[in-house]
């Protein structure tokens, strides 16, 4: 029996993620100068990636 096309991992290996992880969002906000010291990393605003 063969694998269904949606279960094959070869299609998703090189794909670009559209969602950033929390630490990536904090890093991006720091680079933009929008991060305030002492701020909680919970409930961050939505951020667009680099591209």
C-alpha distance matrix in Angstrom:
0.0 3.8 6.9 9.4 12.5 14.8 13.2 13.6 16.9 18.2 19.6 21.7 23.1 26.0 26.6 30.0 30.6 32.9 33.8 36.1 36.2 39.6 40.9 40.1 42.0 45.0 45.1 45.1 47.8 49.9 49.6 50.8 53.6 52.5 51.9 54.8 55.4 54.8 52.4 49.6 46.1 44.9 45.1 45.2 45.7 42.9 42.9 41.6 40.0 41.5 40.0
3.8 0.0 3.8 6.6 9.1 11.7 10.3 10.2 13.6 14.6 15.9 18.2 19.6 22.4 23.0 26.5 27.3 29.7 30.8 33.1 33.4 36.9 38.2 37.1 39.0 42.1 42.1 41.9 44.8 46.8 46.4 47.6 50.5 49.4 49.0 52.0 52.7 52.3 49.9 47.2 43.6 42.6 42.7 42.5 42.9 39.9 39.8 38.3 36.7 38.0 36.4
6.9 3.8 0.0 3.8 6.3 8.3 6.5 6.9 10.4 12.0 13.1 14.9 16.6 19.5 19.8 23.2 23.7 26.1 27.0 29.4 29.7 33.2 34.5 33.5 35.4 38.4 38.5 38.3 41.1 43.2 42.9 44.0 46.9 45.8 45.3 48.3 49.0 48.6 46.2 43.4 39.9 38.8 38.9 38.7 39.1 36.2 36.1 34.7 33.2 34.6 33.2
9.4 6.6 3.8 0.0 3.8 5.5 5.5 7.0 10.7 12.3 12.2 14.0 16.5 19.0 18.6 21.8 22.2 24.2 25.3 28.0 28.7 32.1 33.8 32.6 34.1 37.3 37.6 37.1 39.7 42.1 41.8 42.6 45.5 44.2 44.0 47.0 48.0 47.6 45.0 42.3 38.7 37.5 37.2 37.1 37.1 34.1 34.2 32.8 31.5 33.1 31.5
12.5 9.1 6.3 3.8 0.0 3.8 5.5 5.5 8.9 9.7 8.9 11.2 13.9 16.0 15.5 18.8 19.6 21.5 23.1 25.9 26.9 30.5 32.1 30.5 32.0 35.4 35.4 34.7 37.4 39.8 39.3 40.0 43.1 41.9 41.9 45.1 46.2 46.1 43.5 41.0 37.4 36.4 35.9 35.4 35.2 32.0 31.8 30.1 28.7 30.1 28.2
14.8 11.7 8.3 5.5 3.8 0.0 3.8 5.7 8.1 10.0 8.6 9.6 12.8 15.0 13.9 16.8 17.0 18.7 19.9 22.8 23.7 27.2 29.0 27.6 28.9 32.3 32.6 31.9 34.5 37.0 36.6 37.3 40.2 38.9 38.8 41.8 43.0 42.8 40.0 37.5 33.9 32.8 32.3 31.9 31.8 28.7 28.7 27.3 26.1 27.8 26.2
13.2 10.3 6.5 5.5 5.5 3.8 0.0 3.8 6.3 9.1 9.2 9.7 12.1 15.1 14.6 17.6 17.6 19.8 20.6 23.0 23.4 26.8 28.4 27.3 29.0 32.1 32.3 32.1 34.8 37.0 36.8 37.8 40.6 39.4 38.9 41.9 42.7 42.3 39.8 37.1 33.5 32.5 32.5 32.2 32.6 29.7 29.7 28.5 27.0 28.8 27.6
13.6 10.2 6.9 7.0 5.5 5.7 3.8 0.0 3.8 5.7 6.7 8.1 9.8 12.7 13.1 16.5 17.2 19.9 21.1 23.2 23.8 27.4 28.6 27.2 29.2 32.3 32.1 31.8 34.8 36.8 36.3 37.5 40.4 39.5 39.1 42.3 43.1 43.0 40.6 38.1 34.5 33.8 33.9 33.3 33.5 30.6 30.1 28.6 26.7 28.0 26.6
16.9 13.6 10.4 10.7 8.9 8.1 6.3 3.8 0.0 3.8 5.5 5.5 6.4 9.8 10.5 13.8 14.6 17.6 18.6 20.4 20.9 24.5 25.3 24.0 26.2 29.2 28.7 28.6 31.7 33.5 33.0 34.4 37.3 36.6 36.1 39.2 39.9 40.0 37.7 35.4 31.7 31.3 31.6 30.8 31.2 28.3 27.6 26.1 23.9 25.1 24.1
18.2 14.6 12.0 12.3 9.7 10.0 9.1 5.7 3.8 0.0 3.8 5.6 5.5 8.0 9.6 13.3 15.0 18.2 19.8 21.5 22.4 26.2 26.7 24.9 27.2 30.2 29.4 29.0 32.3 34.0 33.1 34.5 37.6 37.2 37.0 40.3 41.1 41.5 39.3 37.2 33.5 33.4 33.6 32.4 32.5 29.4 28.3 26.4 23.9 24.6 23.2
19.6 15.9 13.1 12.2 8.9 8.6 9.2 6.7 5.5 3.8 0.0 3.8 5.8 7.1 7.3 11.0 12.8 15.6 17.7 19.8 21.3 25.1 25.9 23.8 25.7 29.0 28.4 27.6 30.7 32.8 31.7 32.8 36.0 35.4 35.5 38.9 40.0 40.5 38.1 36.1 32.3 32.1 31.9 30.6 30.4 27.1 26.0 23.9 21.7 22.5 20.8
21.7 18.2 14.9 14.0 11.2 9.6 9.7 8.1 5.5 5.6 3.8 0.0 3.8 5.7 5.1 8.4 9.6 12.6 14.3 16.3 17.5 21.3 22.2 20.2 22.1 25.4 24.8 24.2 27.3 29.4 28.6 29.7 32.8 32.1 32.0 35.3 36.4 36.8 34.4 32.4 28.6 28.4 28.3 27.0 27.0 23.9 22.8 21.0 18.8 19.9 18.6
23.1 19.6 16.6 16.5 13.9 12.8 12.1 9.8 6.4 5.5 5.8 3.8 0.0 3.8 5.7 8.8 10.4 14.0 15.4 16.6 17.5 21.3 21.5 19.5 22.0 24.9 23.9 23.6 27.0 28.6 27.6 29.1 32.2 31.9 31.7 35.0 35.8 36.3 34.3 32.4 28.6 28.9 29.2 27.7 27.9 25.0 23.5 21.7 19.0 19.6 18.7
26.0 22.4 19.5 19.0 16.0 15.0 15.1 12.7 9.8 8.0 7.1 5.7 3.8 0.0 3.8 6.6 9.4 12.8 14.9 16.0 17.7 21.4 21.4 18.9 21.2 24.2 22.9 22.1 25.6 27.2 25.8 27.2 30.5 30.4 30.5 34.1 35.1 36.0 33.9 32.4 28.7 29.2 29.2 27.3 27.1 24.0 22.1 19.8 16.9 17.0 15.8
26.6 23.0 19.8 18.6 15.5 13.9 14.6 13.1 10.5 9.6 7.3 5.1 5.7 3.8 0.0 3.8 6.4 9.5 11.9 13.7 15.8 19.5 20.1 17.5 19.3 22.6 21.7 20.6 23.8 25.9 24.6 25.6 28.9 28.5 28.8 32.3 33.6 34.4 32.1 30.5 26.8 27.0 26.6 24.8 24.3 21.0 19.4 17.1 14.6 15.2 13.7
30.0 26.5 23.2 21.8 18.8 16.8 17.6 16.5 13.8 13.3 11.0 8.4 8.8 6.6 3.8 0.0 3.8 6.4 9.2 10.7 13.3 16.9 17.5 14.5 16.0 19.4 18.5 17.0 20.2 22.4 21.1 21.9 25.2 24.8 25.3 28.9 30.4 31.4 28.9 27.6 23.9 24.4 23.8 21.7 21.0 17.7 15.8 13.4 10.8 11.5 10.3
30.6 27.3 23.7 22.2 19.6 17.0 17.6 17.2 14.6 15.0 12.8 9.6 10.4 9.4 6.4 3.8 0.0 3.8 5.6 7.4 10.0 13.6 14.7 12.0 13.2 16.7 16.4 15.2 18.1 20.5 19.8 20.4 23.5 22.6 22.9 26.3 27.8 28.5 25.9 24.3 20.6 20.8 20.3 18.3 17.9 14.8 13.3 11.6 9.5 11.4 10.9
32.9 29.7 26.1 24.2 21.5 18.7 19.8 19.9 17.6 18.2 15.6 12.6 14.0 12.8 9.5 6.4 3.8 0.0 3.8 6.7 10.0 13.1 14.8 12.0 12.1 15.8 16.0 14.2 16.5 19.5 18.9 18.9 21.9 20.7 21.3 24.7 26.6 27.3 24.4 23.0 19.5 19.4 18.2 16.2 15.2 11.7 10.5 8.7 7.6 10.3 9.7
33.8 30.8 27.0 25.3 23.1 19.9 20.6 21.1 18.6 19.8 17.7 14.3 15.4 14.9 11.9 9.2 5.6 3.8 0.0 3.8 6.7 9.6 11.8 9.6 9.5 13.2 14.0 12.8 14.7 17.7 17.8 18.0 20.6 19.0 19.0 22.2 23.9 24.2 21.3 19.6 16.0 15.7 14.8 13.1 12.7 9.7 9.2 8.8 8.2 11.6 12.1
36.1 33.1 29.4 28.0 25.9 22.8 23.0 23.2 20.4 21.5 19.8 16.3 16.6 16.0 13.7 10.7 7.4 6.7 3.8 0.0 3.8 6.5 8.1 5.9 6.1 9.7 10.4 9.6 11.8 14.3 14.7 15.4 17.8 16.4 16.0 19.2 20.6 21.1 18.4 16.9 13.3 13.7 13.5 11.3 11.6 9.4 8.2 8.6 7.5 10.6 12.3
36.2 33.4 29.7 28.7 26.9 23.7 23.4 23.8 20.9 22.4 21.3 17.5 17.5 17.7 15.8 13.3 10.0 10.0 6.7 3.8 0.0 3.8 5.6 5.2 6.3 8.8 10.0 10.6 12.4 14.4 15.5 16.7 18.4 17.0 15.8 18.6 19.3 19.3 16.9 14.9 11.1 11.7 12.4 10.8 12.4 11.1 10.6 11.9 10.9 13.8 15.8
39.6 36.9 33.2 32.1 30.5 27.2 26.8 27.4 24.5 26.2 25.1 21.3 21.3 21.4 19.5 16.9 13.6 13.1 9.6 6.5 3.8 0.0 3.8 5.4 5.1 6.3 8.7 9.9 10.6 12.4 14.4 15.4 16.5 14.8 13.0 15.4 15.9 15.6 13.2 11.2 7.3 8.3 9.6 8.1 10.5 10.4 10.5 12.8 12.4 15.3 17.8
40.9 38.2 34.5 33.8 32.1 29.0 28.4 28.6 25.3 26.7 25.9 22.2 21.5 21.4 20.1 17.5 14.7 14.8 11.8 8.1 5.6 3.8 0.0 3.8 5.4 5.1 6.2 8.6 9.9 10.6 12.4 14.3 15.2 14.4 12.2 14.6 14.7 14.9 13.2 11.8 8.3 10.6 12.4 10.5 12.9 13.0 12.1 14.0 12.9 15.0 17.9
40.1 37.1 33.5 32.6 30.5 27.6 27.3 27.2 24.0 24.9 23.8 20.2 19.5 18.9 17.5 14.5 12.0 12.0 9.6 5.9 5.2 5.4 3.8 0.0 3.8 5.5 5.1 6.1 8.6 9.9 10.6 12.4 14.2 13.6 12.4 15.6 16.3 17.2 15.3 14.4 10.9 13.0 13.9 11.2 12.5 11.7 9.9 11.0 9.4 11.2 14.1
42.0 39.0 35.4 34.1 32.0 28.9 29.0 29.2 26.2 27.2 25.7 22.1 22.0 21.2 19.3 16.0 13.2 12.1 9.5 6.1 6.3 5.1 5.4 3.8 0.0 3.8 5.4 5.1 6.1 8.6 9.9 10.6 12.2 10.8 10.0 13.2 14.6 15.5 13.0 12.4 9.1 10.9 11.0 7.8 8.7 8.3 6.8 8.9 8.6 11.1 14.0
45.0 42.1 38.4 37.3 35.4 32.3 32.1 32.3 29.2 30.2 29.0 25.4 24.9 24.2 22.6 19.4 16.7 15.8 13.2 9.7 8.8 6.3 5.1 5.5 3.8 0.0 3.8 5.4 5.1 6.2 8.7 9.9 10.4 9.3 7.3 10.2 11.1 12.1 10.1 10.0 7.2 10.1 11.1 8.1 9.9 10.8 9.6 12.1 11.8 13.7 17.0
45.1 42.1 38.5 37.6 35.4 32.6 32.3 32.1 28.7 29.4 28.4 24.8 23.9 22.9 21.7 18.5 16.4 16.0 14.0 10.4 10.0 8.7 6.2 5.1 5.4 3.8 0.0 3.8 5.5 5.1 6.3 8.7 9.9 10.1 8.7 11.8 12.5 14.3 13.0 13.4 10.8 13.8 14.8 11.7 12.9 13.1 10.9 12.4 11.1 12.0 15.6
45.1 41.9 38.3 37.1 34.7 31.9 32.1 31.8 28.6 29.0 27.6 24.2 23.6 22.1 20.6 17.0 15.2 14.2 12.8 9.6 10.6 9.9 8.6 6.1 5.1 5.4 3.8 0.0 3.8 5.4 5.1 6.3 8.7 8.7 8.8 12.5 14.2 16.2 14.4 15.0 12.4 14.9 15.0 11.4 11.4 11.0 8.1 9.1 8.1 8.9 12.5
47.8 44.8 41.1 39.7 37.4 34.5 34.8 34.8 31.7 32.3 30.7 27.3 27.0 25.6 23.8 20.2 18.1 16.5 14.7 11.8 12.4 10.6 9.9 8.6 6.1 5.1 5.5 3.8 0.0 3.8 5.4 5.1 6.1 5.1 5.3 9.1 11.4 13.5 11.5 12.7 10.8 13.4 13.2 9.5 9.4 10.2 8.1 10.2 10.6 11.7 15.1
49.9 46.8 43.2 42.1 39.8 37.0 37.0 36.8 33.5 34.0 32.8 29.4 28.6 27.2 25.9 22.4 20.5 19.5 17.7 14.3 14.4 12.4 10.6 9.9 8.6 6.2 5.1 5.4 3.8 0.0 3.8 5.4 5.0 6.0 5.0 8.2 9.6 12.4 11.5 13.2 11.8 15.1 15.6 12.3 12.9 13.9 11.8 13.7 13.3 13.8 17.4
49.6 46.4 42.9 41.8 39.3 36.6 36.8 36.3 33.0 33.1 31.7 28.6 27.6 25.8 24.6 21.1 19.8 18.9 17.8 14.7 15.5 14.4 12.4 10.6 9.9 8.7 6.3 5.1 5.4 3.8 0.0 3.8 5.5 7.8 8.3 11.6 13.1 16.1 15.2 16.9 15.2 18.3 18.5 14.9 14.8 15.0 12.1 12.9 12.0 11.4 15.0
50.8 47.6 44.0 42.6 40.0 37.3 37.8 37.5 34.4 34.5 32.8 29.7 29.1 27.2 25.6 21.9 20.4 18.9 18.0 15.4 16.7 15.4 14.3 12.4 10.6 9.9 8.7 6.3 5.1 5.4 3.8 0.0 3.8 5.5 7.8 11.1 13.6 16.6 15.2 17.1 15.7 18.3 17.8 14.1 13.1 13.5 10.7 11.5 11.6 11.3 14.6
53.6 50.5 46.9 45.5 43.1 40.2 40.6 40.4 37.3 37.6 36.0 32.8 32.2 30.5 28.9 25.2 23.5 21.9 20.6 17.8 18.4 16.5 15.2 14.2 12.2 10.4 9.9 8.7 6.1 5.0 5.5 3.8 0.0 3.8 5.7 8.1 10.7 14.0 13.1 15.6 15.1 17.9 17.6 14.2 13.8 15.1 13.0 14.6 15.0 15.1 18.4
52.5 49.4 45.8 44.2 41.9 38.9 39.4 39.5 36.6 37.2 35.4 32.1 31.9 30.4 28.5 24.8 22.6 20.7 19.0 16.4 17.0 14.8 14.4 13.6 10.8 9.3 10.1 8.7 5.1 6.0 7.8 5.5 3.8 0.0 3.8 6.6 10.0 12.6 10.8 13.1 12.7 15.0 14.3 11.0 10.3 12.2 10.8 13.2 14.4 15.4 18.5
51.9 49.0 45.3 44.0 41.9 38.8 38.9 39.1 36.1 37.0 35.5 32.0 31.7 30.5 28.8 25.3 22.9 21.3 19.0 16.0 15.8 13.0 12.2 12.4 10.0 7.3 8.7 8.8 5.3 5.0 8.3 7.8 5.7 3.8 0.0 3.8 6.6 9.1 7.5 10.0 9.8 12.7 12.8 9.9 10.6 13.0 12.1 14.9 15.7 17.0 20.3
54.8 52.0 48.3 47.0 45.1 41.8 41.9 42.3 39.2 40.3 38.9 35.3 35.0 34.1 32.3 28.9 26.3 24.7 22.2 19.2 18.6 15.4 14.6 15.6 13.2 10.2 11.8 12.5 9.1 8.2 11.6 11.1 8.1 6.6 3.8 0.0 3.8 6.4 5.7 9.2 10.4 13.2 13.7 11.6 12.8 15.7 15.4 18.5 19.5 20.8 24.1
55.4 52.7 49.0 48.0 46.2 43.0 42.7 43.1 39.9 41.1 40.0 36.4 35.8 35.1 33.6 30.4 27.8 26.6 23.9 20.6 19.3 15.9 14.7 16.3 14.6 11.1 12.5 14.2 11.4 9.6 13.1 13.6 10.7 10.0 6.6 3.8 0.0 3.8 5.5 8.9 10.5 13.7 15.1 13.6 15.5 18.4 18.1 21.2 21.7 22.9 26.4
54.8 52.3 48.6 47.6 46.1 42.8 42.3 43.0 40.0 41.5 40.5 36.8 36.3 36.0 34.4 31.4 28.5 27.3 24.2 21.1 19.3 15.6 14.9 17.2 15.5 12.1 14.3 16.2 13.5 12.4 16.1 16.6 14.0 12.6 9.1 6.4 3.8 0.0 3.8 6.5 9.1 11.8 13.7 13.1 15.7 18.9 19.3 22.6 23.3 25.0 28.4
52.4 49.9 46.2 45.0 43.5 40.0 39.8 40.6 37.7 39.3 38.1 34.4 34.3 33.9 32.1 28.9 25.9 24.4 21.3 18.4 16.9 13.2 13.2 15.3 13.0 10.1 13.0 14.4 11.5 11.5 15.2 15.2 13.1 10.8 7.5 5.7 5.5 3.8 0.0 3.8 6.4 8.7 10.1 9.5 12.1 15.4 16.1 19.7 20.8 22.8 26.0
49.6 47.2 43.4 42.3 41.0 37.5 37.1 38.1 35.4 37.2 36.1 32.4 32.4 32.4 30.5 27.6 24.3 23.0 19.6 16.9 14.9 11.2 11.8 14.4 12.4 10.0 13.4 15.0 12.7 13.2 16.9 17.1 15.6 13.1 10.0 9.2 8.9 6.5 3.8 0.0 3.8 5.3 7.7 8.1 11.5 14.5 15.9 19.5 20.5 23.0 26.0
46.1 43.6 39.9 38.7 37.4 33.9 33.5 34.5 31.7 33.5 32.3 28.6 28.6 28.7 26.8 23.9 20.6 19.5 16.0 13.3 11.1 7.3 8.3 10.9 9.1 7.2 10.8 12.4 10.8 11.8 15.2 15.7 15.1 12.7 9.8 10.4 10.5 9.1 6.4 3.8 0.0 3.8 6.5 6.2 9.8 12.2 13.3 16.7 17.4 20.0 22.9
44.9 42.6 38.8 37.5 36.4 32.8 32.5 33.8 31.3 33.4 32.1 28.4 28.9 29.2 27.0 24.4 20.8 19.4 15.7 13.7 11.7 8.3 10.6 13.0 10.9 10.1 13.8 14.9 13.4 15.1 18.3 18.3 17.9 15.0 12.7 13.2 13.7 11.8 8.7 5.3 3.8 0.0 3.8 5.7 9.4 11.7 13.8 17.3 18.5 21.6 24.1
45.1 42.7 38.9 37.2 35.9 32.3 32.5 33.9 31.6 33.6 31.9 28.3 29.2 29.2 26.6 23.8 20.3 18.2 14.8 13.5 12.4 9.6 12.4 13.9 11.0 11.1 14.8 15.0 13.2 15.6 18.5 17.8 17.6 14.3 12.8 13.7 15.1 13.7 10.1 7.7 6.5 3.8 0.0 3.8 6.6 9.1 11.9 15.5 17.4 20.7 22.8
45.2 42.5 38.7 37.1 35.4 31.9 32.2 33.3 30.8 32.4 30.6 27.0 27.7 27.3 24.8 21.7 18.3 16.2 13.1 11.3 10.8 8.1 10.5 11.2 7.8 8.1 11.7 11.4 9.5 12.3 14.9 14.1 14.2 11.0 9.9 11.6 13.6 13.1 9.5 8.1 6.2 5.7 3.8 0.0 3.8 6.5 8.6 12.3 14.1 17.2 19.6
45.7 42.9 39.1 37.1 35.2 31.8 32.6 33.5 31.2 32.5 30.4 27.0 27.9 27.1 24.3 21.0 17.9 15.2 12.7 11.6 12.4 10.5 12.9 12.5 8.7 9.9 12.9 11.4 9.4 12.9 14.8 13.1 13.8 10.3 10.6 12.8 15.5 15.7 12.1 11.5 9.8 9.4 6.6 3.8 0.0 3.8 6.3 10.0 12.6 15.7 17.7
42.9 39.9 36.2 34.1 32.0 28.7 29.7 30.6 28.3 29.4 27.1 23.9 25.0 24.0 21.0 17.7 14.8 11.7 9.7 9.4 11.1 10.4 13.0 11.7 8.3 10.8 13.1 11.0 10.2 13.9 15.0 13.5 15.1 12.2 13.0 15.7 18.4 18.9 15.4 14.5 12.2 11.7 9.1 6.5 3.8 0.0 3.8 6.9 9.8 13.2 14.7
42.9 39.8 36.1 34.2 31.8 28.7 29.7 30.1 27.6 28.3 26.0 22.8 23.5 22.1 19.4 15.8 13.3 10.5 9.2 8.2 10.6 10.5 12.1 9.9 6.8 9.6 10.9 8.1 8.1 11.8 12.1 10.7 13.0 10.8 12.1 15.4 18.1 19.3 16.1 15.9 13.3 13.8 11.9 8.6 6.3 3.8 0.0 3.8 6.4 9.6 11.4
41.6 38.3 34.7 32.8 30.1 27.3 28.5 28.6 26.1 26.4 23.9 21.0 21.7 19.8 17.1 13.4 11.6 8.7 8.8 8.6 11.9 12.8 14.0 11.0 8.9 12.1 12.4 9.1 10.2 13.7 12.9 11.5 14.6 13.2 14.9 18.5 21.2 22.6 19.7 19.5 16.7 17.3 15.5 12.3 10.0 6.9 3.8 0.0 3.8 6.7 7.9
40.0 36.7 33.2 31.5 28.7 26.1 27.0 26.7 23.9 23.9 21.7 18.8 19.0 16.9 14.6 10.8 9.5 7.6 8.2 7.5 10.9 12.4 12.9 9.4 8.6 11.8 11.1 8.1 10.6 13.3 12.0 11.6 15.0 14.4 15.7 19.5 21.7 23.3 20.8 20.5 17.4 18.5 17.4 14.1 12.6 9.8 6.4 3.8 0.0 3.8 5.6
41.5 38.0 34.6 33.1 30.1 27.8 28.8 28.0 25.1 24.6 22.5 19.9 19.6 17.0 15.2 11.5 11.4 10.3 11.6 10.6 13.8 15.3 15.0 11.2 11.1 13.7 12.0 8.9 11.7 13.8 11.4 11.3 15.1 15.4 17.0 20.8 22.9 25.0 22.8 23.0 20.0 21.6 20.7 17.2 15.7 13.2 9.6 6.7 3.8 0.0 3.7
40.0 36.4 33.2 31.5 28.2 26.2 27.6 26.6 24.1 23.2 20.8 18.6 18.7 15.8 13.7 10.3 10.9 9.7 12.1 12.3 15.8 17.8 17.9 14.1 14.0 17.0 15.6 12.5 15.1 17.4 15.0 14.6 18.4 18.5 20.3 24.1 26.4 28.4 26.0 26.0 22.9 24.1 22.8 19.6 17.7 14.7 11.4 7.9 5.6 3.7 0.0
